[in-house]
Amino acid sequence: MILSSLDPVSLTLLSTLCFSIASLIFTDFSKLLNPFWVNAFKASIGLVLFWSTVFLFQLTFQVSWQSFFAFTLSGALGLMIADIFMLKAMSFIGASRMLMFFGLQPFILGLTSYLFFQQQFYAHHFYGLISIIFCIAIISFENFKRDGHFNLEGVKFGVIAVTLDAFGVLLTRYGFDHTPGISPITGNAYRCLGAIAMLTCMQLVYKKFDFKSNWLKLSRLDQIKISFGASLGVYFALMFYLTAISRGNLALVSSVVIAAPMFAAFFECLRARKWPSLYLLLSFTFFITGYFLLKN
C-alpha cells in the first residue's frame, strides 16, 4: 500500500495540504450557512467514505474495548466539538489565521505525550510556545487595526478548538496502542462514528439545523464544492494524518501541521489576487521560529 511507503512527516504534509485547501471551502460555507451544518455534513461524508473503504477492502474492524472507546470519544471531541469551534473561528478571522493556532498543539502534545507515552519533551519547546503566542498576538492586533477590535471571539474559539483537537489526537494514539496493527482507515471510521453520535445528541438538544433544507438551498455547483471539500478535508486529510500519528512522535507530527497556515494563506491570496499583509508575514516569521523550536 502506498501509505506504508511514506514516512510520518511526508504523510503529515500531505494531510496538511489537503486540509488547507478544504479549509477555504469550509470557511465559505460556514459564512453562507453555519459552522454546525458544515461540520455535520463533512462528518457524515467521512462516515460513509471510511466505512465503505473498510468493507470494500475487507479491513478488520475488530478492536479492543479500550480502542473503541478512545476512537469514538476522539471523534466526538476532535471531529465534532473541536471542529465546530474551529469553523466558528474561521468565520471570524479566516482560514489561514485560524490554522496558526495549531502551532499550540506541539506544545500540548509534547508535554502530554511525555507524561503518558514517555516521548521526549525538552525545555526549548517553551521558547517555541512563546513564539506561537507572539504569532497569535499579531493576528489579534491585525484584527484590531482592520476592524477596530481584537476579535477575541475568533481567538477564543481558535484556542478551544486546538485544545480539544489535541485531546482527540492523544485519544487516537491511545486507541492505536491498544489494538496494534489496526488500520488508520478503521480508526477513522470509528472516529467518524463517534462524531455522528455526538452530532445526534447535540441535534436532539439544540435542534441547530434542518440538514435537508440547507442542502437544497445550495446550487448544484455549491453541492459539488462542499462535497469535494468534505472528501478532501476529512477522508484524505484524516487518512494521511492518522497513519502518521499511528507511527510517529506526536510532538513532531503535530509540529509539521504548522505548514497549514502557509498553505491556506497562499491559496487565500491566490484566490483574492493580492499580496499577504505585513502583519501576516510578521506572524509567519514568529510561526516559523516556533516551528523549528518545537520540532527539534
N, C-alpha and C positions, 0 to 999 in steps of 0.2 A: 504494500500500500504506500502511496506517495507520502502520506503524513509521517510514516515511520522513518523515512529517509531524511527528514528535516530536523534540525536542532531546535531547542526551545526558543532561542532568540529569533530565528527566522520565522517560526510559526507565530510568534507574538507580533512580529512586524506585519505579517500577512493579515492577522486578525485586526490589528490597529488600522491598516489601510482600508479594509472592508468596513469597519465600524465608522471611520471618519467620513467616508462617502455617505453611508447610511444616515449618519447623524444630521447632515444637512437636510435630508429628506424628512427625518423625524421632526426637526425644528420647524420646517414649513407647515407640516400638518398639525403640529401641536398648537400653532398660532391659528390655523384655519379652523380646526375642530376643538380638541382639548387634549392635554397630555394623557389623561386617563384612557381615552378611547384609543389613542395611538399605541399606548403600551399594551392594552388588551389585544389589539389587532396583531401586533408583532409577536406577542407571546403565543397567540393562537396559531399563527403561521409556523412558529418554531415547534410547537407541539406536534402538528401534523407532519412536518418535514422530518423531524428527528425520529418519531415513532415509525414513520413509513420506511426510513432508512434501516432502522433496527430489524423490521420484519422482512424487508426486501433482501438484505444481505445476511439474514438469519443470524444476527448478532445475539449473543447471550444477554438476557435481561435479568438473570438471577443475581441478586446482590444480598449482602448481609443486611440484617435489620438496621445496624448502625449506619451503613452506607445509604440505605433507603431514606432513613430519617434525615441524614446530613444533606443528601442531594435535594430532597423535596423542600426542606427548610431553606437551603441555599437559594433555590428558585423563588420561593415566596419572598425572601428578603432582597436578594440581588436582582432578580429579573422582574419583579413586580413592584415592590415598595420603593426600592432604590431608584429604579428607572423612572418611576412617576416623578420623584423629586428631581432626577436628572433632566427629564424633558421639561419640567416646570422651570428649572434654572436656565435651560437653553432658550426658552421663550422670553426670558428676561435679558440675558447677557450674550446670547448667541452660542453656536456650537463650539467654535474653537476656544472661546474663553471658558466655557463650562468644562471642556475636556482638560484644561490646565489643572483643574482641581484634582485630577487623578495623579498629579505629582505628589500628593499626600500619601498615596497608597503604599509606595515602597517603604516609607517610614512605619506606617501602621502594620504592614505585613512583615517587615523586617523584625520589628520588636516582638510581635506575637508569634511569628514562626521560630524565633529564638527561644521563646518561653515554652512553646508547645511542641515544636518539631525539631529542636536542637540545631537549627540552622544558624549560621554565623550572623552577628549583628555588631557593627563597630561604632565607635564614638563619632567618627566623622560624618556618619549619617545624619546626626543632629544639625550639622552645618548645611547639609543638603536641604533639610527641612526648613531652615531659616531662609534659604534662597527661594524655596517654593512659596513661603509666606510673603516675601517681598513681591514675588510674581503676582500673587493674589491681591496684594495691596495696590499694585499698579493698575490692575484691572478695575478695582473699585474706584480709584482716582480718575481713571479714564471715563467711567460712567458718570462720575460727578461733574467732570468738565463738559461732558456731552449733554447730560440730562438734568443737571442741577442737583443731583442727589447721588449717593453712593451705590444705589441699587442693592442694598443689603439683603433684600429678599432673594435675589439671584444668588448672592454669596452664601446665604444661609442654606438654601436648597441644595447648592452645589456641595457644600461640606457634608450635609446629611447624606446625600446620595453616595458620595465616595466612601464614607464611613460604613454605611450599610453594605455597599458592594464589597468592601474589604472583608467583612464578616462572612459574606457569601462565598468569597474565594477560599477563606480558611475552612469553611464547612465542606466545600467541594474537595479540597485536598484531603480532608479527613475521610471523606467518602471513598476516594481512590485508595487511600492507605488501608482501609478495612475490607476492600474487595480487590486484591491485587489482580492485575490483568484485565480489568473491566474496560470496555471501550469508552473513550471520551464521548462518543455519539450516544451511548446508552446513558452515561452520566448526564448529558444534556437533555435527553428525553425525560428523565426523572425530574430534572430541574424545571423544565417547562411544565411538567405535571404539577409540581408544587406551585409554580406561578399562576397557573389556571385555577388551582384550588383556592389560592389567596384572592384571586380576582372574583371568584364566585362568592366568597364570603363578603368581600367589600361591596359587591353589587347588591347583595341582599340587604346590607345595612344602609348604604348610602344612595343606591339607585342613581349612579352618576351618569349613565348614558343609555341610549337605545342603540344597540350595536347595528341593527339592520338599517334603521333610518339614516344614520350617519354615513353608512356605506353607500346608500342610494343617492345621497346628496352629492357625492363625488362624480366627476365626469369619468368617462372610460379611461382617458389618459391619466387622470389622478389615481384611479384604482390600480392601474398598471404600475404607476410610480411608487405608491406606498407598498404594493406587494413586492416589488423589486427591492425596495429599501429594507423591508422586513426580512426577506430571504438573505440579503447580503449582511445586514447588521445583526441578525440573530443566528441563522443557520450556519453560514460560513464563518463569521467572526467568532462565534462561540465554539465551533468545532475546532478551529485552529487554536483558540485560546486555552480551552480545557485540555487539549493534547499537550500544550506547553506546560500547563500547571501540573499535569499528572507526572511530568518528567523532571522539570527544572526547579531551581531555587526560587521560592516565592518572591523574595525581595527583588531578585534580578529580573524575573519575568515581568513583574509589575512595573519596574522602572523603565522597561522598553516601551510600555504603553504611553510614556511621556511623549513619544513621537506623534501621538494622536492630534494634539492641538496644532502642530505644524502642518500635518496633512490637511486638517479641516480648514485652517486659516488659508492655506494655499488654494483649496477649492473654493472657499468663500470669495477670496479676492479675484480668482479667475472668473467666477460666475458674475461678480459685480463689475469686473473690468476696472479694478482700481488697485493702487499700491497699499500695502498694510500701513496702519498708523504707526507713528513713532512710539506711542505707548505700547502697542502690540509688539513691536520689535524689541523694546527695552524689557518687556515682560518675558519674551522668549530668551533673552540673554540670561536673566536670572533662572529661567526654566532649565536651560541647557546646563548651567552651572550646577544646579541642584541635581540634574540627571546624572552627571559624571560623579558627583559626590556620593549619590545614593547607590549607584551601580557597582562601585569599587569596594 
